[in-house]
């Protein structure tokens, strides 16, 4: 996984909801779903499932801000858990992404 995907996503999360249109957010989610679906790890599978839920929430006629915040917080915790205690560069990016998701909630 390219650090660029992590950086782009983290920056968008830190900038807040107005940083991405729904279409761009969904496109980003689909890119993550595609990438993560190739990994056979229970934690990753939970994140992929939640990405699908997030996409559904974003496609709703009326956005449910509380449901989105709750899901982002859950995804943040799950993402940090996937990173574990590893000290590799990839784990660092995963943890940073998870922390950004949690703080966005």
C-alpha distances in whole Angstrom, upper triangle without the diagonal:
4,6,8,7,8,11,12,13,14,17,18,18,20,22,23,24,26,22,21,23,23,22,19,18,19,16,14,14,14,11,10,13,11,8,10,13,12,12,15,16,19,17,14,17,19,16,16,19,20,17,20,23,21,21,25,26,25,27,30,33,33,30,31,30,30,29,25,26,27,23,21,23,22,19,18,20,18,15,16,18,15,14,17,19,16,16,13,11,8,11,12,10,10,14,14,13,15,18,18,18,21,23,23,25
4,5,6,7,9,10,12,13,15,16,17,19,21,22,23,24,21,20,23,23,22,18,18,19,16,14,15,16,12,12,15,14,11,13,16,15,15,19,19,22,20,17,20,21,18,18,22,22,19,22,24,23,22,26,27,25,27,31,33,34,31,31,30,31,30,26,26,28,25,22,24,24,20,19,22,20,17,18,20,17,16,19,20,18,17,14,11,9,13,13,10,12,15,14,13,16,18,18,19,22,23,22,25
4,6,5,6,9,10,10,12,14,15,16,18,20,22,23,19,19,22,23,22,19,18,19,17,14,16,17,14,13,16,16,13,15,18,18,17,21,20,23,20,18,21,22,19,19,23,22,19,23,25,23,23,26,27,25,28,31,33,33,30,31,29,30,29,25,25,26,24,21,22,23,19,18,20,19,16,16,19,17,15,18,19,17,15,13,9,8,11,10,7,10,13,11,11,14,16,15,17,20,20,20,23
4,5,5,6,8,10,10,12,14,15,16,18,20,20,17,16,19,20,19,16,16,17,15,12,15,16,12,12,16,16,14,16,19,19,19,23,23,25,22,19,22,23,20,20,23,22,19,22,24,22,21,25,26,23,26,29,31,31,28,29,27,29,28,24,24,26,24,21,23,23,20,19,22,21,17,19,21,19,18,21,22,20,19,16,13,12,15,14,10,12,15,13,12,16,17,15,17,20,20,20,23
4,6,5,6,8,10,11,12,14,15,17,18,19,15,14,17,17,17,13,13,14,12,9,11,12,9,9,12,13,11,12,16,16,17,20,20,22,19,16,19,20,16,16,19,18,15,18,20,18,18,22,22,20,22,26,28,28,25,26,25,26,25,21,22,23,21,18,20,21,17,16,19,18,15,17,19,17,16,20,22,20,19,17,14,12,14,14,10,11,14,12,10,14,16,14,14,18,19,18,20
4,6,5,6,8,10,11,12,14,16,17,18,15,15,18,18,18,15,14,15,14,11,12,14,11,10,13,14,12,13,16,17,17,20,19,20,18,15,18,18,15,16,19,18,15,18,20,18,18,22,22,20,23,26,29,28,25,25,24,25,24,20,20,21,19,16,17,18,15,13,16,16,12,13,16,15,13,17,18,17,17,14,11,10,11,10,6,8,10,9,7,10,12,11,12,15,16,15,18
4,5,5,6,8,10,10,12,14,16,17,14,14,17,19,19,15,14,17,15,12,14,16,14,13,17,18,15,16,20,21,20,24,23,24,21,19,22,22,18,19,22,20,18,21,23,20,20,24,24,22,24,27,29,29,26,26,24,25,25,21,21,23,21,17,19,20,17,15,18,19,15,16,19,18,16,19,21,19,18,16,13,12,14,12,8,10,12,9,8,12,13,11,13,16,16,15,18
4,6,5,6,9,10,11,13,14,14,11,11,14,15,15,11,11,14,12,9,12,14,12,12,15,16,15,16,20,21,21,24,24,25,22,20,22,22,18,18,21,20,17,20,21,18,18,22,21,19,21,24,26,26,23,24,22,24,23,20,20,22,20,17,19,20,17,16,20,20,16,18,21,20,18,22,24,22,22,20,16,15,17,15,11,13,15,12,10,14,15,12,13,17,16,15,18
4,5,5,6,9,10,11,12,13,10,10,13,14,14,11,9,12,11,8,9,12,11,10,13,15,14,14,18,19,19,22,21,22,19,17,19,19,15,15,18,16,13,16,18,14,15,19,18,16,19,22,24,24,20,21,19,21,20,16,16,18,16,13,15,17,14,13,16,16,13,15,18,17,16,20,22,21,21,19,16,15,15,14,11,11,13,10,8,11,12,9,10,13,14,12,15
4,5,5,6,9,10,12,14,11,12,15,16,17,14,12,15,15,11,12,16,14,13,16,18,16,16,20,21,21,24,22,23,19,18,20,19,16,17,20,17,15,19,19,16,17,21,20,18,21,24,26,25,21,22,19,20,20,17,16,18,16,13,14,16,13,11,15,16,13,13,17,16,15,18,20,20,19,18,15,14,14,12,9,10,11,8,6,9,9,6,8,11,11,10,13
4,5,5,6,9,11,12,9,10,14,16,17,13,12,16,15,12,14,17,16,15,19,20,19,20,23,24,24,27,26,26,23,21,24,23,19,20,23,20,18,21,22,18,19,22,21,19,22,24,26,25,22,22,20,22,22,18,17,20,19,15,17,19,17,15,18,19,16,17,21,20,19,22,23,23,22,21,18,17,18,15,12,14,14,11,9,13,12,9,11,14,12,11,15
4,5,5,6,8,9,6,7,10,12,13,10,9,13,13,10,12,15,14,14,17,19,18,19,22,24,24,27,26,26,23,21,23,22,18,19,21,18,16,19,19,15,16,19,18,15,18,21,22,21,18,19,17,19,19,15,15,18,17,13,16,18,16,15,18,19,17,18,21,21,20,24,25,25,25,23,20,19,20,18,15,15,16,13,11,13,13,10,10,14,13,10,13
4,5,5,7,9,8,9,12,13,15,12,10,13,14,11,12,16,15,14,17,19,19,19,22,24,23,26,24,24,21,19,21,20,16,18,19,16,14,17,17,14,15,18,16,15,18,20,22,20,17,17,15,16,16,13,12,15,14,10,12,15,13,11,15,16,14,15,19,19,18,21,23,23,23,23,20,19,18,17,14,14,14,11,9,10,10,6,7,10,9,7,10
4,5,9,10,9,11,15,16,18,15,13,17,18,15,16,19,19,17,20,23,22,22,25,27,26,29,27,27,23,22,24,23,19,21,23,19,18,21,21,17,19,22,20,18,21,23,25,23,19,20,16,18,19,15,14,17,16,13,14,17,15,13,16,18,16,16,20,21,20,22,24,24,23,23,20,19,19,17,14,15,14,11,10,12,10,7,9,11,8,7,11
4,7,7,6,9,12,14,16,14,13,16,17,15,17,20,20,19,22,24,23,24,27,29,29,31,30,30,26,25,27,25,22,23,24,21,19,22,22,18,19,22,20,17,21,22,23,22,18,19,16,18,19,16,15,18,18,15,16,19,18,16,20,21,19,20,24,24,23,26,27,27,27,26,23,22,23,20,18,18,18,15,13,15,14,10,12,14,11,9,13
4,6,6,8,11,12,15,13,11,15,17,15,15,19,19,19,21,23,23,23,26,28,28,31,29,29,25,24,25,24,20,21,22,19,17,20,19,15,16,19,16,14,18,19,20,18,15,16,12,15,16,13,12,15,15,12,14,17,16,15,18,20,19,20,23,24,23,26,28,28,28,28,25,24,24,22,19,19,19,16,14,15,14,10,10,12,10,7,10
4,5,6,8,9,12,11,9,13,15,13,14,17,18,18,20,23,23,23,25,28,28,30,29,29,25,24,25,23,20,21,21,18,16,18,17,13,14,16,14,11,14,15,16,15,12,13,10,13,14,11,11,15,14,12,15,17,16,16,19,21,20,21,24,25,25,28,30,30,30,30,27,26,25,24,21,21,21,18,16,17,16,13,12,14,13,9,11
4,6,7,9,12,11,10,14,15,15,16,19,20,20,22,24,25,25,28,30,31,33,32,32,29,27,28,26,23,23,24,21,19,21,20,16,16,18,16,13,16,17,17,16,13,15,13,16,17,14,15,18,18,16,18,21,20,19,23,24,23,24,28,28,28,31,33,33,33,32,29,27,28,26,23,23,23,21,18,20,19,16,15,17,16,12,14
4,7,10,12,9,9,13,14,12,14,17,17,18,20,22,22,23,26,28,28,31,30,30,27,25,27,25,22,22,24,21,18,20,20,16,16,19,17,14,17,19,20,19,16,18,16,19,19,16,16,19,19,16,18,21,19,19,22,23,21,23,26,26,26,29,31,30,30,29,26,25,25,23,20,21,21,18,16,18,18,14,14,17,15,12,15
4,6,8,6,6,9,10,9,12,14,15,15,18,19,20,21,23,26,27,29,29,29,26,24,25,24,20,20,21,19,16,17,18,14,13,16,15,12,14,16,17,17,14,17,15,18,18,15,16,19,18,15,18,21,18,18,22,23,21,23,26,25,25,29,31,31,31,29,26,24,25,24,20,20,22,19,16,18,19,15,15,18,17,14,16
4,5,5,6,8,10,11,12,14,15,17,18,20,21,22,24,27,28,30,30,30,28,25,26,25,21,21,22,19,16,17,17,14,12,15,14,10,11,14,15,15,13,16,15,18,18,15,17,20,18,17,20,22,20,21,24,25,23,26,28,28,28,31,34,34,34,32,29,27,28,27,24,23,25,22,19,21,22,18,17,20,20,16,18
4,6,5,6,8,10,10,12,14,15,16,18,20,21,22,25,26,28,28,28,26,23,23,22,19,18,19,17,14,14,14,11,9,11,10,7,8,10,12,12,10,13,13,17,16,13,15,18,16,15,19,20,18,20,23,23,22,25,27,26,27,30,33,33,34,32,30,27,28,27,24,23,24,23,19,20,22,19,17,20,20,16,17
4,5,5,6,9,10,10,12,14,15,16,18,20,21,23,25,28,28,28,26,23,23,23,20,18,19,18,14,14,15,13,10,12,13,9,9,12,14,15,14,17,17,20,19,16,18,21,19,18,21,22,20,21,25,24,23,26,28,27,28,31,34,34,34,32,30,27,28,28,24,23,25,24,20,22,24,20,19,22,22,19,20
4,5,5,6,9,10,11,12,14,15,17,18,20,22,24,27,27,27,25,22,23,22,19,18,19,18,14,15,16,13,11,14,14,11,12,15,17,18,16,18,18,21,20,16,18,21,19,17,20,22,19,20,23,23,21,24,26,25,25,29,32,31,31,29,26,24,25,25,21,21,23,21,18,20,21,18,17,20,21,17,19
4,5,5,6,9,10,11,12,14,15,16,18,21,22,24,24,24,22,19,20,19,16,15,16,14,11,12,13,10,8,12,11,8,10,14,16,16,13,15,15,17,16,13,15,17,15,13,17,18,15,16,20,19,18,21,23,22,23,26,29,28,29,27,25,22,23,23,19,18,20,18,15,16,18,15,13,17,17,14,16
4,5,5,6,9,10,10,12,14,15,16,19,20,23,23,23,21,18,18,18,15,13,14,13,9,10,11,9,6,9,10,8,9,12,15,16,14,16,16,18,16,13,16,18,15,14,18,18,16,17,21,20,18,22,24,22,23,27,30,29,30,28,26,23,24,24,21,19,22,21,17,18,20,18,15,19,20,17,18
4,5,5,6,9,10,11,12,14,15,18,20,22,23,24,22,19,19,19,16,14,16,15,11,12,14,12,9,13,14,11,12,16,18,19,17,19,19,22,20,17,19,21,18,17,20,21,18,19,22,21,19,22,24,23,23,27,30,29,30,27,25,22,23,24,20,19,22,21,17,19,21,19,17,21,22,19,20
4,5,5,6,9,10,11,12,14,16,18,21,21,22,19,16,17,17,14,13,15,14,10,12,14,11,10,14,15,12,14,17,20,20,18,20,19,21,19,16,17,19,16,14,18,18,15,16,19,18,16,19,21,19,20,24,26,25,26,24,21,19,20,20,16,16,18,17,13,15,18,15,14,18,19,16,18
4,5,5,6,9,10,10,12,15,16,18,18,19,17,14,14,14,11,9,11,10,6,8,10,8,7,11,12,11,12,15,18,19,17,18,17,19,17,14,16,17,14,12,16,16,12,14,17,16,14,17,19,17,19,22,25,25,26,24,22,19,19,20,17,15,17,17,13,14,17,15,13,16,18,16,17
4,5,5,6,9,10,10,13,15,18,18,19,18,14,14,15,12,10,12,12,8,9,12,11,8,12,14,12,13,17,20,21,19,20,20,22,20,17,19,20,16,16,19,19,15,17,20,18,16,20,21,19,21,24,27,26,27,25,23,20,21,22,19,17,20,20,16,17,20,19,17,20,22,20,20
4,5,5,6,9,10,12,14,17,18,19,18,14,15,16,13,11,14,14,10,12,15,13,12,15,17,15,16,20,23,24,22,23,23,24,22,19,21,22,18,17,20,20,16,17,20,18,16,19,21,18,19,23,25,24,25,22,20,17,19,20,16,15,18,18,15,17,20,18,17,20,22,20,21
4,5,5,6,8,10,11,14,15,16,14,11,12,13,10,8,11,11,8,10,13,12,11,15,16,15,17,20,23,24,21,22,22,23,20,17,19,19,16,14,17,16,13,14,17,15,12,16,17,14,16,19,22,21,22,20,18,15,16,17,14,12,15,15,12,13,17,15,14,17,19,18,19
4,6,5,6,9,10,13,14,14,13,10,10,11,9,6,9,10,7,8,11,11,10,13,15,15,16,19,23,23,21,22,22,23,20,17,19,19,16,15,18,17,13,15,17,15,13,17,18,15,17,20,23,23,24,22,21,17,18,20,17,15,18,18,15,15,19,18,16,19,21,20,20
4,6,5,7,10,13,14,16,16,12,12,14,12,9,12,13,11,11,15,15,13,16,19,18,19,22,25,26,24,25,25,26,24,21,23,23,19,19,22,20,17,19,21,18,16,20,20,17,19,22,25,24,25,22,21,17,19,21,18,16,20,20,17,18,22,21,19,22,25,23,24
4,6,6,8,11,13,15,14,10,11,14,12,10,13,14,12,13,17,16,16,19,21,20,21,24,28,29,26,27,26,27,25,22,23,24,20,19,21,20,16,17,19,17,14,17,18,15,16,19,22,20,21,19,17,14,15,18,15,13,17,18,15,16,20,19,18,21,23,22,23
4,5,5,9,9,11,10,7,8,10,8,7,10,12,10,12,15,15,15,18,20,20,21,24,27,28,25,25,25,26,23,20,22,21,18,17,19,17,13,15,16,13,11,15,15,12,13,16,20,18,20,18,17,13,14,17,14,12,15,17,14,14,18,18,16,19,22,21,22
4,5,8,9,11,11,8,7,10,10,7,10,12,11,11,15,16,15,18,20,20,21,24,27,28,26,26,26,27,24,22,23,23,19,19,21,19,15,18,19,15,14,18,17,14,16,19,22,21,23,21,21,17,17,20,18,15,19,20,17,18,21,21,19,22,25,24,24
4,7,9,12,13,10,10,13,13,10,13,16,14,15,19,19,19,21,24,24,25,27,31,32,30,30,30,30,27,25,27,26,22,22,24,21,18,20,21,17,16,19,18,15,16,19,22,20,22,20,19,16,17,20,18,16,19,21,19,19,23,23,22,24,27,26,27
4,6,9,10,7,8,11,11,10,13,15,15,16,19,20,20,22,24,25,26,28,32,33,30,30,30,30,27,25,26,25,21,21,22,20,17,18,18,15,14,16,15,12,13,16,19,17,19,17,18,14,14,18,16,14,17,19,17,17,21,22,20,22,25,25,26
4,7,9,7,7,11,12,11,13,16,16,17,19,21,21,23,25,26,27,30,33,34,31,31,31,30,27,26,27,25,22,22,23,20,17,19,19,15,15,17,15,12,14,16,19,18,21,19,20,16,16,20,19,16,19,21,20,19,22,24,22,24,27,27,27
4,6,5,6,9,10,11,12,14,15,17,19,20,21,23,25,26,27,29,33,33,30,29,29,28,25,24,25,23,20,20,20,17,15,16,16,12,12,14,12,9,11,12,16,15,18,17,19,15,14,18,17,14,16,19,18,16,20,21,20,21,24,25,25
4,5,5,6,9,10,11,13,14,16,17,18,20,22,23,25,26,28,31,31,29,27,27,26,23,22,23,20,18,18,18,15,13,15,14,10,11,13,11,9,12,13,16,17,20,20,21,18,16,19,19,15,16,20,18,16,19,21,19,20,23,24,23
4,5,5,6,9,10,11,12,15,16,16,19,20,21,23,25,26,30,30,27,25,25,23,21,20,20,18,15,15,15,12,10,12,10,7,8,10,7,6,9,10,14,15,18,18,19,15,13,16,16,12,13,16,14,12,16,17,15,16,20,20,20
4,5,5,6,9,10,10,13,14,15,16,19,20,21,23,25,28,28,25,25,24,23,21,19,20,18,15,15,15,13,10,12,12,8,8,11,10,7,10,12,16,15,18,17,17,14,13,16,14,11,13,15,13,12,16,17,15,16,20,20,20
4,5,5,6,9,10,11,13,14,15,17,19,20,21,23,27,27,25,24,24,23,20,19,20,18,15,16,17,14,11,14,14,10,11,14,12,10,14,15,19,19,22,21,21,18,17,19,18,15,16,19,16,15,19,19,17,18,22,22,21
4,5,5,6,9,10,11,12,14,15,17,18,20,21,25,25,22,21,21,20,17,16,17,15,12,13,13,10,8,11,11,8,9,12,11,10,14,15,19,19,22,22,22,19,17,19,18,15,16,18,15,13,17,18,15,16,19,19,18
4,5,5,6,9,10,10,12,14,15,16,18,20,24,23,21,20,19,19,16,14,15,14,10,10,12,9,6,9,10,7,7,11,11,9,12,14,18,19,21,20,20,16,15,17,15,12,13,15,12,10,14,15,12,13,17,16,16
4,5,5,6,9,10,11,13,14,15,17,19,23,23,20,20,20,20,17,15,17,16,12,12,15,12,9,12,14,11,10,14,14,12,15,17,21,21,23,22,21,18,17,19,17,14,16,18,14,13,17,17,14,16,20,18,18
4,5,5,7,9,10,11,13,15,16,17,21,21,19,18,19,19,15,14,16,15,11,12,14,12,10,13,14,11,12,16,15,14,17,19,23,24,26,25,25,21,20,22,20,17,19,20,17,15,19,19,16,17,20,19,18
4,5,5,6,8,10,10,12,14,15,19,19,16,15,15,15,12,11,12,11,7,9,11,9,7,11,12,10,11,14,14,14,17,19,23,23,25,25,24,21,20,21,19,16,17,18,15,13,16,16,12,14,17,16,14
4,5,5,6,9,10,10,12,14,18,18,16,15,16,16,13,11,13,13,9,9,12,11,8,11,14,12,11,15,16,15,17,20,23,24,25,24,23,20,19,20,18,15,17,17,14,13,16,15,12,14,17,15,15
4,5,5,6,9,10,11,13,16,17,15,15,16,17,13,12,15,14,11,12,15,13,11,15,17,15,15,19,19,18,20,23,27,27,29,28,26,23,23,24,21,19,20,21,17,17,20,19,15,18,20,18,17
4,5,5,6,9,10,11,15,15,13,12,13,14,10,9,12,11,8,10,13,12,11,14,16,14,15,19,19,19,21,24,27,28,30,29,28,25,24,25,23,20,21,22,18,17,19,18,15,16,19,17,15
4,5,5,6,9,10,14,13,11,11,11,12,9,7,10,10,7,8,12,11,10,13,15,14,14,18,19,19,21,23,27,27,29,28,27,24,23,24,21,18,19,19,16,15,17,16,12,14,16,14,13
4,5,5,6,9,12,13,11,12,13,15,12,10,13,14,11,12,15,15,13,16,18,17,17,20,22,21,23,26,29,29,31,29,28,25,25,25,22,20,22,21,18,17,20,18,15,17,19,16,16
4,5,5,6,10,11,10,11,13,14,11,10,14,14,12,13,17,16,15,18,20,19,19,23,24,23,26,28,32,32,34,33,31,28,28,29,26,23,25,25,21,20,23,21,17,19,21,18,17
4,5,5,9,9,7,7,9,11,8,7,11,11,10,11,14,14,14,17,19,19,19,22,23,23,26,28,31,32,34,33,31,28,28,28,26,23,24,24,20,19,21,19,16,17,19,16,14
4,6,8,9,6,8,10,12,10,8,12,13,12,12,16,16,15,17,20,20,20,23,25,24,26,29,32,32,34,33,31,28,28,28,25,23,24,23,19,19,21,19,16,18,19,15,15
4,7,8,8,10,13,15,13,12,15,17,15,16,19,19,18,21,24,23,23,26,28,27,29,32,35,35,37,35,33,30,31,31,28,26,27,26,23,23,25,22,19,21,23,19,19
4,5,6,8,11,13,12,11,15,16,15,16,19,20,19,22,24,24,24,28,29,29,31,33,37,37,39,38,36,33,33,33,30,28,29,28,25,24,26,24,20,22,23,20,19
4,7,9,12,15,14,14,17,19,18,19,22,23,23,25,28,27,28,31,32,32,34,37,40,41,42,41,39,36,36,36,33,31,32,31,28,27,29,26,23,25,26,22,21
4,6,9,12,12,12,15,16,16,18,20,21,21,23,26,26,27,30,31,31,33,36,39,40,41,40,38,36,35,35,32,30,31,30,27,26,27,24,22,23,23,20,18
4,6,9,9,8,11,13,13,14,17,18,18,20,22,23,23,26,28,28,30,32,35,36,37,37,35,32,32,31,29,27,27,26,23,22,23,21,18,19,19,16,14
4,6,5,6,9,10,11,12,14,16,16,18,20,21,22,24,26,27,29,31,34,35,36,36,35,32,31,31,28,26,26,25,22,21,22,20,17,17,18,15,13
4,6,5,6,9,10,10,12,14,15,16,18,20,21,22,24,25,27,29,32,33,34,34,33,30,29,28,26,24,24,23,20,19,19,17,14,14,15,12,9
4,5,5,6,9,10,11,12,14,15,17,18,20,21,23,24,26,28,30,32,33,34,33,30,29,28,26,24,23,23,20,18,18,17,14,13,14,12,9
4,6,5,6,9,10,11,12,14,16,16,18,20,21,22,24,26,29,31,32,33,32,29,27,27,25,23,23,22,20,18,18,17,14,14,15,13,10
4,5,5,6,9,10,10,12,14,15,16,18,20,21,22,24,27,29,30,30,29,26,25,25,22,20,20,19,16,15,16,14,11,11,13,10,8
4,5,5,6,9,10,10,12,14,15,17,18,20,21,23,26,27,29,29,28,25,24,23,21,19,18,18,15,13,13,12,9,9,10,7,4
4,6,5,6,9,10,11,12,14,16,17,19,20,22,25,26,28,29,28,26,24,23,22,19,18,18,16,14,14,14,10,9,11,10,6
4,5,5,6,8,10,10,12,14,15,16,18,20,23,25,27,27,26,23,22,22,20,17,17,17,14,12,13,13,9,9,12,10,8
4,5,5,6,9,10,10,12,14,15,16,19,21,23,24,24,23,21,19,19,17,14,14,14,11,9,10,9,6,6,9,7,6
4,5,5,6,9,10,11,13,14,16,17,20,22,23,24,23,21,19,18,17,15,13,13,12,9,9,9,6,4,7,7,5
4,5,5,6,9,10,11,12,15,16,19,21,23,23,23,21,18,19,18,15,14,15,13,9,11,12,8,7,11,11,9
4,5,5,6,9,10,10,12,14,18,19,21,21,20,17,16,16,15,12,11,12,10,7,10,10,7,7,11,11,10
4,5,5,6,9,10,11,13,15,17,18,19,18,16,14,14,12,10,9,9,7,4,6,7,5,5,8,9,9
4,5,5,6,9,10,11,14,16,18,19,19,17,14,14,14,11,9,11,10,6,8,10,8,7,10,12,11
4,6,5,6,9,10,13,15,18,18,18,16,13,14,14,10,10,12,11,7,10,12,10,10,13,14,14
4,5,5,7,9,12,13,15,15,15,12,10,11,10,7,7,9,7,5,8,10,9,9,13,14,14
4,5,5,7,9,11,13,14,14,12,9,9,10,7,5,8,8,5,7,10,10,9,12,14,14
4,5,5,9,11,13,14,15,13,10,12,12,9,8,11,11,8,10,14,13,12,15,17,17
4,5,9,10,13,13,14,11,8,11,11,8,8,11,11,9,12,14,13,14,17,18,19
4,6,7,9,9,10,8,5,7,8,6,5,9,10,9,11,13,14,14,17,18,19
4,6,9,10,12,11,7,9,12,9,8,12,13,11,13,16,16,16,18,21,21
4,6,9,12,12,8,9,12,11,9,13,15,13,14,17,18,18,20,22,23
4,6,9,9,6,8,11,10,10,13,15,14,15,18,19,19,21,24,25
4,7,8,6,7,10,11,10,12,15,15,16,18,20,20,22,24,26
4,5,5,6,9,10,11,12,14,15,17,19,20,21,23,24,26
4,5,5,6,9,10,11,12,14,15,17,19,20,21,23,25
4,5,5,6,9,10,11,12,14,15,17,18,20,21,23
4,5,5,6,9,10,10,12,14,15,16,18,20,21
4,5,5,6,9,10,11,12,14,15,16,18,20
4,5,5,6,9,10,11,12,14,15,16,19
4,5,5,6,9,10,11,12,14,15,17
4,5,5,6,9,10,11,12,14,16
4,5,5,6,9,10,11,12,15
4,5,5,6,9,10,11,13
4,5,5,6,9,10,11
4,5,5,6,9,10
4,5,5,6,9
4,6,5,7
4,5,5
4,5
4
